[in-house]
Amino acid sequence: MDAKPLINARLLICLAVGGVLSGLSLLLIPDPIQARAVAIAAFCLVLWLGEAVPAFVPSFLLLAAVPLFMSGPTYRLSSVMGWMADPVLVLFLGGFTLGVAAQRYGIDATITSLAVRWSGGHRLRLLALVMIATACLSMWMSNTAAAAMMLAALRPMIGGLDRGDAFRAAMLVGIAVSANLGGMATPIGSPPNAIAVASLRDVQPISLIKWMSFGLPCMAILLVVGYFLLVLRYRLRVGEMTPVNTGVVPIRGGRSWAVVAVFSGMVLGWLSEPLHGIPVPVIAAIGATVLFGSGLLAPGDLGRIDWSTLILIAGGLGLGQLLQHSGSIHAAASTVDWHAWPSAVRVGLLVGVAAVMSGVMSNTATATMIIPLAYAIDPSPATPILVALGCSLGMPFAISTPPNALVSGEGLKVSDLLLPGVVFMVLGTLLVAVAGPLVL
């Protein structure tokens, strides 16, 4: 078998486009510091968007390029690593560790099984419970894992239905939509949320309960809208169906319940941060310590943590800091007199742009570009949060999010995702832009 070529066509195109954009930055931007910062950022973003290399590779490139091409103590390797080493990464690490423990002891699969069992074989109830379970799982673990798990549990039923069956299409779209929306509810729900929290760390730290005070109701409203949208679009009626056997045995034994206790303790600690004052990342670190230190997770489970996403988030944080320290963000924001626009229009435009861009490219790359710029345009602590939530609304295409790609592989038509995706982009943008500043 022939060896895989070192450089494929996609990578060559990305290198060429990145080189051209970087060269133009160096030629057209008069300030040399800003020109180099934008050149490095452009190259990293092209690699992210082109998906020609693993998503974490641009983070390594950033660590090498900034000290190599930028001068001064601000751009030394230690400074760049300091930009990336944000406490929010520890929060995500705790969430990923919980996800590994839940998968090892079958807790996540049990939640899926209970949703199917409680439906009692009724179609509309099953759709509602599946969407709620998927969204709840996506709040605390990868939305890709949540969608994949639900698909695996329901495959015996989905496989027995005709590909043109309306209920089958509604179930698949419901899984993708709820997995995407679940990331809005908590700071650890998606990488853009982490970038937003990190951008406010020195201005106004955001606790888990502060985020959830808006993110959770926002998710719940859109989830209800999504449910009724699917019921109406596919003309679903009350009816029974053959019960689905997920093959999952309910959790039992002390170790499984110990993991449930650790999870409950961490969530309770996160929610009660205003009372005890222990930072949310510290509680996440304590939870990870207990899981590994008690033997509930073995040393080998460390490799199952999603390190690539952590490095990806770190790269996004570092790239935002590079553009901020170089003055590039301020220079870009000052090109338009944004203060002449009403605040609601500014926020709505920023959230809408984030949603549209996330629909056609990585939401992490979108957040990396938009959140620092948005905060410079509208310097309110609410702005980064609202833009991050907007990044979760970009879901009209199969390529928009991993859950969309998963359900598309089951044979959905383009229109199945396009219509609800556009509705969520428009309705969600209005909800976030109008209600967000009032609540936050």
N, C-alpha and C positions, 0 to 999 in steps of 0.2 A: 504493500500500500504506500502511495506517495506521501511524503511528509507534508505537513501543512506549511504553506509559504510563510516566510517571516513577515512580509509586508503584503497585504492583500489590496485589492482595488479600492475598497472603502477607506482604508487607512491612508492610502496615497492621496485620495481626494481630500480627506480631512487635513492632512499635512499641508497640501497645496493651498487650500482655503485658509487655514490658520496662518500660514506664512504670508499670504497676500494681505489678510486683515491686520496682521501684526506690522507688516511693512507700511501699510497705509497709516496706521496709528503713529508710527515713528516719523512719517513724513508730514502729516497734516496737523498734529497736535504740537503747538509751539513749546509748551512747557516740557522739558526733557524727562522730569520725574513722572509726570502724568502720562506722557507718551509711552514710557517703558511699562508703567503699570497697566495701561489699557492694552498694550501689545501682549503682555503675559496673560491678562485676563481673556483676551480674544482667542488666543491659542488654546487655553484650557477649556473655554466654553465650546469651541468647535469640536474638541475631542469628546466632551460630554454629550453634545447634541448628536454627533455623528455615530456614536456607539461603536466606533471601530476598535476601541480598546476597553478593557474592564473599567467600570465607572469610577473605581478608586485611583486609577492611574494618574489623572490630572492632579489629584491631591499630592502625589509624590513629585510630579513635575513642578508644582507650585513651591514645594519645599526647596527644590534645587534651583529654580529660575530666579526667584526673588533675591536671595543672597548673591547670586552670580551676576545678575544684570543691574541690580539696584545698589546704590551706594549710601552709606550713612548707617549709624547705629540702629535706626528705626527698622531697617530691612535686613538685619543680621538673622542668621538661622534661629538663634534663640528667641528673637522677637516673633518670627513667623510661627514657630512652634507654640509660642504663647498665645498668638491669635487663635490657633486651632484648638488649644487645650481648654475649651470652655466647659464649665460645670454641667452644661446641658448634655454633654456627651455621657457623663456618668448617669444621668437620668435615663437616657436611652439604653445604656448598658444594663441598668437594672431592669428595664422593661423587656429587653431581649432575653435576659437571664430567666425572667419569669416565663417567657414564651417557651424557652427550651424545657423548663421544668414541667410546664403544662403539657407539652407534647410527650415528654418522656413518661409521664404517669397517666396519660390519656384523659386529662381533665378537659382539654379543649374539645376532644372528640365526644366526651360525655355531654357537654353543653349542646353540641350539634344533635346528638341522639335524643336528648330530652325535648328539643324543639320539635323534632319529627314526631316523637311519641305523643306529646301534648296536643298535637293537631287533631288527633283522633281520626285521621283519614279525611278530614274536610279540606277542600282545596284552598279556599280563601284564608282559613285559619293557618294552614301550613305555610302559605306565602308570607303572611304577616310574621309568624314566628321565625321563619328562616331569615327574613330580613332583619328582624330584631337581634337574633343570635349572631348573625354575621357582623352587624354594626357593633355590637358589644365586644365581640372578639377583636375587631379591628381597632377598638379604642386602646387596647393594651398590647397588641402584637402586630406583626406585619400584616398589612391588608392583603398582600399576596397569599400569605399562609392561611389567613381566615377564609378567603375565597376558595383556595385549593382544598381546604378541609371540608367545607360545605359541599363542594362539588363531588368530592370523593364519597361523602356520606349519602348523597342523593343520586349518585350515578345508577344504582339499581333501578330507581324509578324513572330517571331521565332517559336511560337507555331503552326502556320499554315503551316509550312514547314516540310517535311519529315526529320527524323533524319539522313538520309543518304544524304541529300541535300548538295552539295558542298558550295553553297553560305551561308547557315546556319552555317556550320562549319567555314568558313572564317570570318564571322561576330563575332562569339564567340571568336575565337582565336585573332582576331583583337582587341576586347575589352580588353582581358587580357594583350596582349602585350603592347598596348598603355597605359594602367593603370600602368603597371610596369615601362615603359620607362619614363613616365611623372615625376616620382620622381627624375630623374637625373637632371632636369632643374633648380631647386631652392634648397637652403639650407634647406627649410622646407618640401621638397618633400618626404623624408624618414628618419627614425631614424639614419641610418649610416651616413647621411650627417651631422646630428647634432653632432655626435661623432667626425667627422673629423674637423668641425668648432671649437669645444671646444678644441681639441688637439692643435690647432694653435693660440688660443686666446692670449697667452703671447709671441708668436714668431712673427706672422704676421697675424693680424686680417683679416678675409675674409668678404668682403661686399657682399651684394646680387648681385650686378652687376658684381663683380669679378667672383663669382661662375657662374653666368649665361653666362658670356662671353665664357665659355667653355661648361658648362653643357647644355645650350639651343641648340647650334649648334649640339652637340653630340646627344642629344635626337632627333633633327629634322632629322639628317642623318639616324639614325637607324630606325626612324618612316617611312621614305620614303622607305628604304630598306625592312622593314617589310611589307609595303603595296604591293610592287611589288612582294615580295616573296609569299604572300598569293594569289595574282592574278595569278601567274604562277603555284603555287602548286595545286590550286583548279581549274585551267583552266577557270577562270571567263571571261565572254565576256560582251561586252556592251549590255545592254538590260534593259527593263523596268519591273517594278513590281508593285503590288498593293500598293498605298500610305498607310503609317502607321499613324493611329490616336493615338497619345500618350495620349490624354485626358488632356493635360496641357494647362491651360489658360495663355497667356502671362502676364508677371508682369505688374501691374498697381497700381496706388496710390502712394501718397507721401512717405509712410514709406518704401516701396520696393525700390524706387529710392534713398531714403536716405541711405539705406544699400549699394546700388551700389556706391554712392558717397563716403562713408566711405572706401569701398574696393579700389576704384580708388585712393583715397588720400593716403592710406597706401602703395599701390604698387608704386605710384609715389614717396612717401617719401623714400621707400626702395631703389629704383633705383637711386635716386639723393643724396644718402648719401655722396658721395665724395664732393658734392657742399656745403651742409649745415652742415655736420659733426655730425648730430644727429644719434647715434647708431641705427642700425636696431631693436634690441630688445626694445629700448625705444619707437620707432614708433609703434611697435606691441602693447606695453602696452597702448599707447595713443589710438590706435584704439579700443582695448577692453574696455577701460574706456568710450569712446564715445558711443559704442554700448550698454553697460549696463547702463551708466549714463543717456542717453537720453531716455531710455525706449524702444529702439528698440528691446532689449532682456530683458526678464523678469528674476527675480531672479531664477525662476525654470529652466531656460535654462542653468544655471551654471552646473547642473547635467548632461546635455547632452554633455558637453565637454569631450573629450577622455582622462580622467585623467589617466586611466590605461597605455596608451601609454606614457604619460609624466613621470609617475613613472618608467616605463620600461627604458626609455631613461636615466633618472637620475641614475638608477642602473647600466646601461652600462658605463656611465661616471665615476661613483664611482669605479667600478671594474677596469677600465683602470688606474685610479689614484692610486689605491692600488698596482697594479703590478708595476707601474712606481716608486712610492715612496719606495717600498721595494727593488728595484734593480732587480726584477725578469725579467723585459723586457730586460734590458741591459745584464744580464747573458745569457738569451736565444739567443740574437742576436750575442753575442760574441763566440758562439760555432762553427760558420762557418766563414771563411774568405770571407765575402761578397764583400770586395773591390777588390778581384781578378776577380770578374765577371763584365762585362760591365754594365754601368748604365741602358741601355735600357733592358738588359736581366733581371736585378734585378726587375725593375719596372713591366715588362711584367709578370714575375713569380708571383709577389705579387698580381697584379690585377687578374691574372688567378686563383690563389688559392682562392681569395676572391669570384670570380664568382662561382667556383665549389662548395665551401663550402656553399654559399648562396643557391645553387640549392637543397641542401639536408637538410638544417637546417635553423634556424632563421637568417635573415640577420643582425639583431641587435646583436645577439650573435657572429656572424662572425666578424662584425666590432669591437666589444669589444675586441676580441682576436687579430685580424690581424692589425688594425690601429696602436696601440702603438708599436707593434713589427716591422711593416713596417717602421715607422718613425725612429726607432732606427737603422734599417738596412740601410735605405737610407734617411738621415736627410735633405731632401728638403721639403720646405713648400708645394710643389705640391703633394708629396707622399700620405698624408692622404686623399686628395681630390680624387685622382685617385683610391685609394683602395675603398673609399666609392662608387664611381661610379661603380666600379667592382661588388660591392655587389648588385647593381640593375640589373645586367646582369644574375643572377642565376635564370632562369625561365623555365627549360626544363620539369619539372614534375608537376603533379597536386598538390603535397604537397609543391612546391617551394615557392609559394606566395598565399595570400588570393584571389586575382583576378583569379589566375589559378584554385583554388579550386571551386570558384563560377561558372566559365564557365564549368568546368568538370562535375558539377552536372547537366548540361543540356544535358549530353549524349555524350560528345566528346570521341574519341578514344585516347589511350595513344600516338600514333604517331602524332596526331594533334598538340599537344603541344611540343612533343619531337624534331621534326625536326626544327621548327623555334627557339625553345629554344637553341638548340645546335649552330645554325647559329649565334644567337645573342651573345652567350657566346664567340665564336671564333672571329667573326668579331668585336664585341664590345671591347673585350680585346685588339685586335690589334689596333683599333682606339684610345682607351684611352691611351694605353701604348706608342704608337708612337707619336700621336699628342699632348697628354696631356703635357709632359715636354716642348715641343716647345711653346705651347700657354701660359701655366701657368708660 
